[in-house]
Amino acid sequence: MPEQSSLLEHTVGTLLMASGAGSLRHGRDQREAFAREDEMHAAVMNSLRAALDRWPLRSLAEQLLESRARSEVTWLRALMGKGAFP
C-alpha cells in the first residue's frame, strides 16, 4: 500500500507498516515508516502553501492539479525536490 499513487493509500500503508513494526519490536523499521509519513506531511504542507487555487493562470493551475491527481505521491515528492513531476 505505501507504494500506491494516492496519498490516502500511501498514508494507510505507511501507518500499517509502523504499527506492524511496533508490534514486532522492530524499532528501525518503525522509525523509517514514521520518517516516510513525516516526509509526506511536509510535502502536503508545502502543497497547501503553494495555494494552486489562487494562481492567476487558471489553465496552469488546472494542469498541475490534473498531474497531481494522476499520482499524488510522486507529485508531492517532486514538490519536495525528490524526483521529477509526472
C-alpha positions in Angstrom: 0.0 0.0 0.0 2.7 2.6 0.7 3.8 2.3 -2.9 0.4 3.3 -4.3 -0.1 6.6 -6.1 -2.8 8.1 -3.9 -2.0 9.9 -0.7 -4.7 8.0 1.2 -3.3 4.6 0.2 0.2 5.7 0.9 -0.6 7.0 4.3 -2.6 4.0 5.4 0.1 1.7 4.2 2.8 3.6 6.0 0.8 3.6 9.2 0.2 -0.2 8.9 3.9 -0.7 8.4 4.7 1.4 11.5 2.1 -0.5 13.5 3.4 -3.9 12.4 7.0 -2.9 13.1 6.0 -1.7 16.6 4.2 -4.9 17.3 7.2 -6.9 16.2 9.5 -4.5 18.1 11.4 -3.6 15.0 12.4 0.0 16.1 14.4 0.8 13.0 11.6 -0.2 10.6 9.1 1.8 12.7 11.3 4.9 12.6 11.6 4.5 8.8 7.8 4.3 8.4 7.4 7.4 10.6 10.0 9.2 8.6 8.2 8.4 5.4 5.0 9.7 6.9 6.7 12.9 8.1 8.1 13.5 4.6 4.6 13.2 3.1 3.2 15.5 5.7 5.8 18.1 4.9 5.1 17.8 1.2 1.3 18.2 1.8 2.0 21.4 3.8 4.2 22.8 1.0 1.5 22.0 -1.5 -1.1 23.9 0.6 1.3 26.8 0.8 1.5 26.9 -3.0 -2.2 27.7 -3.0 -2.8 26.4 -6.5 -6.4 27.6 -6.4 -5.3 31.2 -6.2 -2.9 31.1 -9.1 -3.7 33.8 -11.7 -3.3 31.5 -14.7 -6.2 29.1 -14.2 -5.1 26.8 -17.1 -1.7 26.3 -15.4 -3.3 25.5 -12.0 -5.7 23.1 -13.7 -2.8 21.4 -15.5 -0.9 21.0 -12.2 -3.9 19.7 -10.4 -4.6 17.1 -13.1 -0.9 16.0 -12.9 -1.3 15.7 -9.1 -4.5 13.7 -9.4 -2.8 11.0 -11.5 -0.1 10.4 -8.9 -0.3 12.3 -5.7 2.7 10.7 -4.0 5.0 11.2 -7.0 3.8 14.8 -7.4 4.3 15.6 -3.7 7.8 14.0 -3.7 8.7 16.1 -6.8 7.4 19.2 -5.0 9.9 18.4 -2.2 12.7 18.1 -4.8 12.9 14.3 -4.6 12.1 13.4 -8.2 10.5 14.7 -11.3 7.0 15.9 -11.8 4.8 13.3 -13.6 
